[in-house]
């Protein structure tokens, strides 16, 4: 049985928190005048936490390597991997994108 990497959950939580902060600070930084302390603070905070995308890529690489390092590199494993990605990621993304587009028209 494989041992679970518990610290991945902490890094994932930190990255999710940074995503929320990026989106919230981007809105407030435009509300203040350019030379103000508030504008500088929100601009600095927004730019300093933009490592969240790299953190998600790092987490994905670690988890991917940890899960698939002992499996043989076969066509069946690749098809199984891509089938899961299409069913659980691509199809819901397309459905929600269509819902948002229809909602935008009405």
The first five atom37 places (N, CA, C, CB, O) and aatype in JSON, in Angstrom:
{
  "aatype": [20, 20, 20, 20, 20, 20, 20, 20, 20, 20, 20, 20, 20, 20, 20, 20, 20, 20, 20, 20, 20, 20, 20, 20, 20, 20, 20, 20, 20, 20, 20, 20, 20, 20, 20, 20, 20, 20, 20, 20, 20, 20, 20, 20, 20, 20, 20, 20, 20, 20, 20, 20, 20, 20, 20, 20, 20, 20, 20, 20, 20, 20, 20, 20, 20, 20, 20, 20, 20, 20, 20, 20, 20, 20, 20, 20, 20, 20, 20, 20, 20, 20, 20, 20, 20, 20, 20, 20, 20, 20, 20, 20, 20, 20, 20, 20, 20, 20, 20, 20, 20, 20, 20, 20, 20, 20],
  "atom_mask": [
    [1, 1, 1, 1, 1],
    [1, 1, 1, 1, 1],
    [1, 1, 1, 1, 1],
    [1, 1, 1, 1, 1],
    [1, 1, 1, 1, 1],
    [1, 1, 1, 1, 1],
    [1, 1, 1, 1, 1],
    [1, 1, 1, 1, 1],
    [1, 1, 1, 1, 1],
    [1, 1, 1, 1, 1],
    [1, 1, 1, 1, 1],
    [1, 1, 1, 1, 1],
    [1, 1, 1, 1, 1],
    [1, 1, 1, 1, 1],
    [1, 1, 1, 1, 1],
    [1, 1, 1, 1, 1],
    [1, 1, 1, 1, 1],
    [1, 1, 1, 1, 1],
    [1, 1, 1, 1, 1],
    [1, 1, 1, 1, 1],
    [1, 1, 1, 1, 1],
    [1, 1, 1, 1, 1],
    [1, 1, 1, 1, 1],
    [1, 1, 1, 1, 1],
    [1, 1, 1, 1, 1],
    [1, 1, 1, 1, 1],
    [1, 1, 1, 1, 1],
    [1, 1, 1, 1, 1],
    [1, 1, 1, 1, 1],
    [1, 1, 1, 1, 1],
    [1, 1, 1, 1, 1],
    [1, 1, 1, 1, 1],
    [1, 1, 1, 1, 1],
    [1, 1, 1, 1, 1],
    [1, 1, 1, 1, 1],
    [1, 1, 1, 1, 1],
    [1, 1, 1, 1, 1],
    [1, 1, 1, 1, 1],
    [1, 1, 1, 1, 1],
    [1, 1, 1, 1, 1],
    [1, 1, 1, 1, 1],
    [1, 1, 1, 1, 1],
    [1, 1, 1, 1, 1],
    [1, 1, 1, 1, 1],
    [1, 1, 1, 1, 1],
    [1, 1, 1, 1, 1],
    [1, 1, 1, 1, 1],
    [1, 1, 1, 1, 1],
    [1, 1, 1, 1, 1],
    [1, 1, 1, 1, 1],
    [1, 1, 1, 1, 1],
    [1, 1, 1, 1, 1],
    [1, 1, 1, 1, 1],
    [1, 1, 1, 1, 1],
    [1, 1, 1, 1, 1],
    [1, 1, 1, 1, 1],
    [1, 1, 1, 1, 1],
    [1, 1, 1, 1, 1],
    [1, 1, 1, 1, 1],
    [1, 1, 1, 1, 1],
    [1, 1, 1, 1, 1],
    [1, 1, 1, 1, 1],
    [1, 1, 1, 1, 1],
    [1, 1, 1, 1, 1],
    [1, 1, 1, 1, 1],
    [1, 1, 1, 1, 1],
    [1, 1, 1, 1, 1],
    [1, 1, 1, 1, 1],
    [1, 1, 1, 1, 1],
    [1, 1, 1, 1, 1],
    [1, 1, 1, 1, 1],
    [1, 1, 1, 1, 1],
    [1, 1, 1, 1, 1],
    [1, 1, 1, 1, 1],
    [1, 1, 1, 1, 1],
    [1, 1, 1, 1, 1],
    [1, 1, 1, 1, 1],
    [1, 1, 1, 1, 1],
    [1, 1, 1, 1, 1],
    [1, 1, 1, 1, 1],
    [1, 1, 1, 1, 1],
    [1, 1, 1, 1, 1],
    [1, 1, 1, 1, 1],
    [1, 1, 1, 1, 1],
    [1, 1, 1, 1, 1],
    [1, 1, 1, 1, 1],
    [1, 1, 1, 1, 1],
    [1, 1, 1, 1, 1],
    [1, 1, 1, 1, 1],
    [1, 1, 1, 1, 1],
    [1, 1, 1, 1, 1],
    [1, 1, 1, 1, 1],
    [1, 1, 1, 1, 1],
    [1, 1, 1, 1, 1],
    [1, 1, 1, 1, 1],
    [1, 1, 1, 1, 1],
    [1, 1, 1, 1, 1],
    [1, 1, 1, 1, 1],
    [1, 1, 1, 1, 1],
    [1, 1, 1, 1, 1],
    [1, 1, 1, 1, 1],
    [1, 1, 1, 1, 1],
    [1, 1, 1, 1, 1],
    [1, 1, 1, 1, 1],
    [1, 1, 1, 1, 1],
    [1, 1, 1, 1, 1]
  ],
  "atom_positions": [
    [[0.84, -1.19, 0.0], [0.0, 0.0, 0.0], [0.88, 1.25, 0.0], [-0.95, 0.0, 1.22], [1.88, 1.32, 0.72]],
    [[0.51, 2.2, -0.8], [1.29, 3.43, -0.9], [1.01, 4.35, 0.26], [0.99, 4.15, -2.21], [-0.09, 4.42, 0.8]],
    [[2.05, 5.05, 0.62], [1.91, 6.06, 1.65], [1.42, 7.36, 1.02], [3.25, 6.28, 2.4], [1.88, 7.74, -0.06]],
    [[0.51, 8.01, 1.67], [-0.05, 9.25, 1.14], [0.86, 10.42, 1.48], [-1.46, 9.5, 1.69], [1.44, 10.47, 2.57]],
    [[0.99, 11.36, 0.57], [1.78, 12.57, 0.8], [0.85, 13.61, 1.41], [2.43, 13.11, -0.54], [0.09, 14.27, 0.69]],
    [[0.9, 13.76, 2.71], [-0.03, 14.64, 3.41], [0.24, 16.12, 3.14], [0.03, 14.38, 4.91], [-0.68, 16.94, 3.15]],
    [[1.48, 16.48, 2.9], [1.81, 17.89, 2.71], [1.24, 18.46, 1.41], [3.31, 18.08, 2.73], [1.13, 19.67, 1.27]],
    [[0.88, 17.6, 0.46], [0.28, 18.07, -0.8], [-1.01, 18.82, -0.51], [0.01, 16.88, -1.75], [-1.32, 19.81, -1.18]],
    [[-1.77, 18.37, 0.49], [-3.03, 19.04, 0.81], [-2.78, 20.46, 1.32], [-3.8, 18.23, 1.87], [-3.57, 21.37, 1.02]],
    [[-1.72, 20.66, 2.07], [-1.4, 22.01, 2.57], [-0.98, 22.93, 1.42], [-0.29, 21.94, 3.63], [-1.38, 24.09, 1.37]],
    [[-0.17, 22.4, 0.51], [0.27, 23.21, -0.63], [-0.92, 23.52, -1.53], [1.38, 22.48, -1.43], [-1.03, 24.64, -2.05]],
    [[-1.81, 22.55, -1.72], [-3.01, 22.77, -2.54], [-3.91, 23.83, -1.91], [-3.79, 21.45, -2.72], [-4.43, 24.7, -2.6]],
    [[-4.08, 23.77, -0.58], [-4.89, 24.78, 0.11], [-4.28, 26.16, -0.04], [-5.04, 24.42, 1.6], [-4.98, 27.14, -0.29]],
    [[-2.96, 26.24, 0.11], [-2.29, 27.53, -0.04], [-2.45, 28.07, -1.46], [-0.8, 27.39, 0.31], [-2.67, 29.26, -1.64]],
    [[-2.34, 27.21, -2.46], [-2.52, 27.64, -3.84], [-3.95, 28.1, -4.1], [-2.14, 26.51, -4.8], [-4.17, 29.09, -4.79]],
    [[-4.94, 27.38, -3.54], [-6.33, 27.8, -3.71], [-6.58, 29.15, -3.04], [-7.29, 26.75, -3.13], [-7.3, 29.99, -3.58]],
    [[-6.0, 29.35, -1.87], [-6.13, 30.63, -1.18], [-5.51, 31.75, -2.02], [-5.47, 30.57, 0.21], [-6.06, 32.85, -2.09]],
    [[-4.38, 31.46, -2.64], [-3.75, 32.47, -3.49], [-4.61, 32.8, -4.72], [-2.37, 31.99, -3.94], [-4.65, 33.96, -5.14]],
    [[-5.28, 31.82, -5.29], [-6.17, 32.08, -6.43], [-7.29, 33.02, -6.01], [-6.75, 30.76, -6.99], [-7.63, 33.96, -6.73]],
    [[-7.88, 32.77, -4.85], [-8.94, 33.64, -4.35], [-8.4, 35.04, -4.11], [-9.55, 33.07, -3.04], [-9.06, 36.02, -4.45]],
    [[-7.22, 35.16, -3.53], [-6.64, 36.47, -3.29], [-6.3, 37.21, -4.58], [-5.39, 36.34, -2.44], [-6.47, 38.43, -4.65]],
    [[-5.84, 36.5, -5.58], [-5.55, 37.15, -6.87], [-6.81, 37.76, -7.44], [-4.94, 36.14, -7.88], [-6.8, 38.9, -7.92]],
    [[-7.91, 37.01, -7.39], [-9.15, 37.52, -7.96], [-9.76, 38.65, -7.13], [-10.16, 36.4, -8.11], [-10.36, 39.57, -7.69]],
    [[-9.62, 38.61, -5.83], [-10.21, 39.68, -5.01], [-9.35, 40.94, -5.02], [-10.39, 39.2, -3.58], [-9.9, 42.04, -5.06]],
    [[-8.05, 40.81, -4.99], [-7.21, 42.01, -4.99], [-7.19, 42.7, -6.34], [-5.79, 41.66, -4.58], [-6.95, 43.91, -6.4]],
    [[-7.44, 41.98, -7.41], [-7.47, 42.61, -8.74], [-8.62, 43.6, -8.84], [-7.58, 41.56, -9.84], [-8.5, 44.62, -9.53]],
    [[-9.71, 43.31, -8.18], [-10.86, 44.2, -8.24], [-10.65, 45.47, -7.42], [-12.1, 43.48, -7.76], [-11.07, 46.55, -7.83]],
    [[-10.01, 45.34, -6.28], [-9.87, 46.5, -5.4], [-8.73, 47.41, -5.8], [-9.67, 46.04, -3.98], [-8.76, 48.6, -5.47]],
    [[-7.76, 46.91, -6.47], [-6.62, 47.75, -6.82], [-7.02, 48.83, -7.83], [-5.48, 46.89, -7.39], [-6.35, 49.86, -7.91]],
    [[-8.07, 48.62, -8.59], [-8.53, 49.62, -9.56], [-9.42, 50.69, -8.94], [-9.27, 48.94, -10.69], [-9.71, 51.7, -9.58]],
    [[-9.86, 50.49, -7.71], [-10.75, 51.45, -7.07], [-10.04, 52.68, -6.52], [-11.5, 50.79, -5.97], [-10.66, 53.72, -6.32]],
    [[-8.74, 52.56, -6.27], [-8.0, 53.64, -5.62], [-7.14, 54.4, -6.62], [-7.13, 53.09, -4.49], [-6.78, 53.87, -7.68]],
    [[-6.82, 55.64, -6.27], [-5.96, 56.45, -7.13], [-4.58, 55.81, -7.22], [-5.86, 57.89, -6.59], [-4.16, 55.09, -6.32]],
    [[-3.89, 56.07, -8.31], [-2.61, 55.41, -8.58], [-1.55, 55.7, -7.53], [-2.1, 55.83, -9.92], [-0.88, 54.75, -7.12]],
    [[-1.32, 56.92, -7.07], [-0.24, 57.08, -6.1], [-0.62, 56.76, -4.66], [0.26, 58.47, -6.17], [0.16, 57.04, -3.75]],
    [[-1.78, 56.18, -4.41], [-2.21, 55.95, -3.03], [-1.58, 54.69, -2.45], [-3.73, 55.85, -2.96], [-1.14, 53.8, -3.18]],
    [[-1.55, 54.63, -1.13], [-1.0, 53.48, -0.42], [-1.85, 52.24, -0.67], [-0.91, 53.77, 1.09], [-1.31, 51.13, -0.8]],
    [[-3.17, 52.41, -0.73], [-4.05, 51.27, -0.96], [-3.81, 50.65, -2.34], [-5.52, 51.7, -0.83], [-3.76, 49.42, -2.48]],
    [[-3.65, 51.5, -3.35], [-3.4, 50.99, -4.7], [-2.08, 50.23, -4.74], [-3.39, 52.13, -5.72], [-2.02, 49.15, -5.32]],
    [[-1.05, 50.77, -4.14], [0.26, 50.1, -4.12], [0.17, 48.78, -3.36], [1.32, 51.02, -3.47], [0.74, 47.78, -3.79]],
    [[-0.55, 48.77, -2.25], [-0.68, 47.54, -1.46], [-1.4, 46.44, -2.25], [-1.44, 47.82, -0.15], [-0.92, 45.31, -2.3]],
    [[-2.53, 46.76, -2.85], [-3.28, 45.75, -3.6], [-2.52, 45.32, -4.85], [-4.66, 46.28, -3.98], [-2.56, 44.14, -5.22]],
    [[-1.84, 46.25, -5.5], [-1.05, 45.89, -6.68], [0.09, 44.96, -6.3], [-0.5, 47.16, -7.36], [0.34, 43.97, -6.99]],
    [[0.79, 45.28, -5.2], [1.89, 44.43, -4.73], [1.38, 43.05, -4.33], [2.61, 45.09, -3.55], [1.96, 42.03, -4.71]],
    [[0.29, 43.01, -3.56], [-0.27, 41.74, -3.11], [-0.74, 40.9, -4.3], [-1.43, 41.97, -2.14], [-0.53, 39.69, -4.33]],
    [[-1.37, 41.54, -5.27], [-1.85, 40.83, -6.45], [-0.69, 40.23, -7.24], [-2.66, 41.77, -7.35], [-0.8, 39.12, -7.75]],
    [[0.4, 40.94, -7.35], [1.53, 40.44, -8.15], [2.39, 39.44, -7.4], [2.38, 41.59, -8.61], [2.96, 38.54, -8.02]],
    [[2.51, 39.57, -6.09], [3.4, 38.69, -5.33], [2.82, 37.28, -5.18], [3.68, 39.28, -3.96], [3.56, 36.32, -5.0]],
    [[1.48, 37.16, -5.24], [0.88, 35.84, -5.06], [0.52, 35.17, -6.38], [-0.36, 35.94, -4.21], [-0.26, 34.22, -6.39]],
    [[1.07, 35.64, -7.47], [0.78, 35.05, -8.78], [1.6, 33.78, -9.05], [1.05, 36.06, -9.88], [1.71, 33.36, -10.2]],
    [[2.15, 33.18, -8.04], [2.85, 31.91, -8.2], [1.9, 30.73, -8.09], [3.95, 31.78, -7.16], [2.32, 29.58, -8.19]],
    [[0.61, 31.0, -7.89], [-0.36, 29.92, -7.66], [-0.49, 29.01, -8.87], [-1.71, 30.5, -7.32], [-0.7, 27.81, -8.7]],
    [[-0.38, 29.53, -10.06], [-0.45, 28.68, -11.25], [0.71, 27.7, -11.3], [-0.46, 29.53, -12.51], [0.53, 26.52, -11.62]],
    [[1.9, 28.19, -10.99], [3.07, 27.31, -10.93], [2.95, 26.28, -9.82], [4.32, 28.12, -10.73], [3.42, 25.15, -9.96]],
    [[2.32, 26.67, -8.72], [2.13, 25.71, -7.63], [1.2, 24.58, -8.06], [1.56, 26.42, -6.39], [1.46, 23.42, -7.73]],
    [[0.13, 24.9, -8.78], [-0.78, 23.85, -9.25], [-0.08, 22.93, -10.25], [-2.03, 24.47, -9.89], [-0.32, 21.72, -10.23]],
    [[0.76, 23.47, -11.11], [1.51, 22.64, -12.04], [2.47, 21.73, -11.28], [2.28, 23.51, -13.06], [2.62, 20.56, -11.62]],
    [[3.13, 22.27, -10.26], [4.05, 21.48, -9.45], [3.3, 20.35, -8.73], [4.76, 22.38, -8.42], [3.77, 19.21, -8.71]],
    [[2.15, 20.66, -8.14], [1.35, 19.65, -7.45], [0.92, 18.57, -8.43], [0.12, 20.29, -6.77], [0.99, 17.38, -8.13]],
    [[0.46, 18.99, -9.61], [0.02, 18.02, -10.6], [1.17, 17.11, -11.02], [-0.55, 18.74, -11.83], [0.97, 15.91, -11.17]],
    [[2.36, 17.66, -11.19], [3.51, 16.84, -11.56], [3.89, 15.85, -10.48], [4.69, 17.72, -11.87], [4.2, 14.7, -10.77]],
    [[3.88, 16.29, -9.23], [4.22, 15.4, -8.12], [3.21, 14.27, -8.01], [4.29, 16.18, -6.81], [3.58, 13.1, -7.91]],
    [[1.94, 14.61, -8.02], [0.9, 13.59, -7.89], [0.91, 12.65, -9.09], [-0.49, 14.26, -7.75], [0.77, 11.44, -8.92]],
    [[1.08, 13.19, -10.28], [1.12, 12.37, -11.49], [2.29, 11.39, -11.42], [1.22, 13.26, -12.75], [2.11, 10.2, -11.7]],
    [[3.46, 11.88, -11.07], [4.63, 11.0, -10.97], [4.44, 9.96, -9.88], [5.89, 11.82, -10.69], [4.79, 8.79, -10.08]],
    [[3.91, 10.36, -8.75], [3.73, 9.45, -7.63], [2.72, 8.35, -7.95], [3.28, 10.21, -6.39], [2.9, 7.21, -7.53]],
    [[1.66, 8.68, -8.69], [0.63, 7.69, -9.0], [1.03, 6.75, -10.14], [-0.66, 8.39, -9.36], [0.66, 5.58, -10.12]],
    [[1.78, 7.24, -11.12], [2.05, 6.47, -12.32], [3.48, 5.98, -12.44], [1.71, 7.28, -13.52], [3.84, 5.44, -13.49]],
    [[4.31, 6.13, -11.44], [5.71, 5.72, -11.57], [5.89, 4.21, -11.62], [6.51, 6.28, -10.44], [6.84, 3.73, -12.24]],
    [[5.01, 3.45, -10.97], [5.14, 2.0, -10.95], [4.33, 1.3, -12.03], [4.74, 1.49, -9.6], [4.46, 0.09, -12.2]],
    [[3.51, 2.02, -12.75], [2.68, 1.4, -13.79], [3.47, 1.31, -15.09], [1.37, 2.22, -14.01], [4.28, 2.18, -15.4]],
    [[3.23, 0.26, -15.83], [3.92, 0.15, -17.13], [3.37, 1.15, -18.13], [3.8, -1.29, -17.69], [2.19, 1.53, -18.08]],
    [[4.22, 1.57, -19.03], [3.85, 2.55, -20.06], [3.26, 1.79, -21.25], [5.08, 3.41, -20.5], [3.96, 1.43, -22.19]],
    [[1.93, 1.55, -21.18], [1.26, 0.8, -22.24], [0.14, 1.64, -22.83], [0.7, -0.54, -21.69], [-0.26, 2.66, -22.27]],
    [[-0.36, 1.17, -23.97], [-1.45, 1.87, -24.65], [-2.72, 1.83, -23.79], [-1.72, 1.24, -26.03], [-3.47, 2.8, -23.76]],
    [[-2.97, 0.71, -23.11], [-4.17, 0.59, -22.27], [-4.14, 1.61, -21.13], [-4.28, -0.84, -21.71], [-5.16, 2.23, -20.83]],
    [[-2.98, 1.77, -20.5], [-2.88, 2.75, -19.42], [-3.06, 4.18, -19.92], [-1.53, 2.62, -18.71], [-3.7, 4.99, -19.26]],
    [[-2.5, 4.47, -21.1], [-2.67, 5.81, -21.67], [-4.13, 6.09, -22.03], [-1.79, 5.98, -22.9], [-4.64, 7.17, -21.76]],
    [[-4.79, 5.11, -22.64], [-6.2, 5.3, -22.99], [-7.07, 5.46, -21.75], [-6.69, 4.12, -23.83], [-7.99, 6.27, -21.74]],
    [[-6.77, 4.69, -20.71], [-7.52, 4.82, -19.46], [-7.32, 6.21, -18.84], [-7.08, 3.72, -18.46], [-8.27, 6.82, -18.36]],
    [[-6.08, 6.68, -18.87], [-5.77, 8.01, -18.33], [-6.53, 9.1, -19.09], [-4.25, 8.27, -18.38], [-7.15, 9.96, -18.47]],
    [[-6.48, 9.07, -20.42], [-7.13, 10.1, -21.22], [-8.64, 10.01, -21.16], [-6.67, 10.02, -22.65], [-9.33, 11.02, -21.22]],
    [[-9.16, 8.8, -21.05], [-10.62, 8.64, -20.91], [-11.11, 9.29, -19.62], [-11.0, 7.14, -20.94], [-12.14, 9.96, -19.62]],
    [[-10.38, 9.09, -18.53], [-10.76, 9.72, -17.25], [-10.71, 11.24, -17.37], [-9.83, 9.25, -16.11], [-11.59, 11.93, -16.86]],
    [[-9.68, 11.76, -18.04], [-9.56, 13.21, -18.17], [-10.68, 13.8, -19.01], [-8.21, 13.57, -18.78], [-11.22, 14.86, -18.68]],
    [[-11.03, 13.11, -20.08], [-12.11, 13.61, -20.94], [-13.44, 13.57, -20.2], [-12.21, 12.79, -22.24], [-14.21, 14.53, -20.27]],
    [[-13.72, 12.48, -19.5], [-15.01, 12.34, -18.82], [-15.14, 13.28, -17.64], [-15.2, 10.9, -18.35], [-16.2, 13.88, -17.44]],
    [[-14.08, 13.44, -16.86], [-14.18, 14.21, -15.62], [-13.77, 15.67, -15.75], [-13.35, 13.57, -14.58], [-14.08, 16.47, -14.87]],
    [[-13.09, 16.04, -16.83], [-12.63, 17.43, -16.97], [-13.19, 18.09, -18.22], [-11.11, 17.48, -17.0], [-13.82, 19.14, -18.13]],
    [[-12.98, 17.49, -19.38], [-13.34, 18.15, -20.63], [-14.85, 18.25, -20.83], [-12.72, 17.41, -21.79], [-15.35, 19.32, -21.2]],
    [[-15.57, 17.18, -20.61], [-17.02, 17.21, -20.82], [-17.72, 18.18, -19.85], [-17.61, 15.8, -20.65], [-18.54, 18.97, -20.31]],
    [[-17.42, 18.16, -18.53], [-18.04, 19.18, -17.66], [-17.65, 20.61, -18.04], [-17.65, 18.92, -16.22], [-18.46, 21.52, -17.92]],
    [[-16.41, 20.8, -18.5], [-15.99, 22.13, -18.92], [-16.81, 22.61, -20.12], [-14.49, 22.13, -19.27], [-17.25, 23.76, -20.15]],
    [[-17.01, 21.75, -21.08], [-17.79, 22.13, -22.27], [-19.24, 22.4, -21.89], [-17.73, 21.01, -23.34], [-19.83, 23.38, -22.36]],
    [[-19.82, 21.57, -21.04], [-21.21, 21.76, -20.62], [-21.37, 23.09, -19.89], [-21.67, 20.61, -19.71], [-22.28, 23.86, -20.2]],
    [[-20.49, 23.38, -18.93], [-20.61, 24.64, -18.19], [-20.32, 25.84, -19.07], [-19.66, 24.64, -16.99], [-20.94, 26.9, -18.9]],
    [[-19.42, 25.71, -20.02], [-19.16, 26.81, -20.95], [-20.39, 27.12, -21.78], [-17.98, 26.49, -21.86], [-20.72, 28.28, -22.0]],
    [[-21.07, 26.07, -22.24], [-22.3, 26.28, -23.0], [-23.39, 26.91, -22.13], [-22.8, 24.96, -23.57], [-24.13, 27.78, -22.6]],
    [[-23.49, 26.48, -20.88], [-24.48, 27.08, -19.96], [-24.18, 28.56, -19.76], [-24.47, 26.34, -18.6], [-25.11, 29.37, -19.77]],
    [[-22.93, 28.92, -19.58], [-22.56, 30.33, -19.39], [-22.84, 31.14, -20.65], [-21.08, 30.45, -19.01], [-23.29, 32.28, -20.56]],
    [[-22.58, 30.58, -21.81], [-22.84, 31.29, -23.05], [-24.34, 31.53, -23.24], [-22.27, 30.51, -24.24], [-24.76, 32.63, -23.61]],
    [[-25.16, 30.5, -22.99], [-26.61, 30.65, -23.12], [-27.11, 31.67, -22.12], [-27.33, 29.29, -22.92], [-27.97, 32.5, -22.44]],
    [[-26.58, 31.63, -20.89], [-26.99, 32.58, -19.86], [-26.6, 34.01, -20.25], [-26.36, 32.22, -18.51], [-27.32, 34.96, -19.94]],
    [[-25.47, 34.15, -20.92], [-25.04, 35.49, -21.34], [-25.98, 36.05, -22.41], [-23.58, 35.44, -21.88], [-26.25, 37.26, -22.42]],
    [[-26.48, 35.21, -23.29], [-27.39, 35.68, -24.33], [-28.73, 36.1, -23.77], [-27.6, 34.61, -25.38], [-29.38, 36.99, -24.32]],
    [[-29.17, 35.48, -22.67], [-30.46, 35.81, -22.09], [-30.25, 36.57, -20.85], [-31.28, 34.57, -21.82], [-31.21, 36.96, -20.19]]
  ]
}
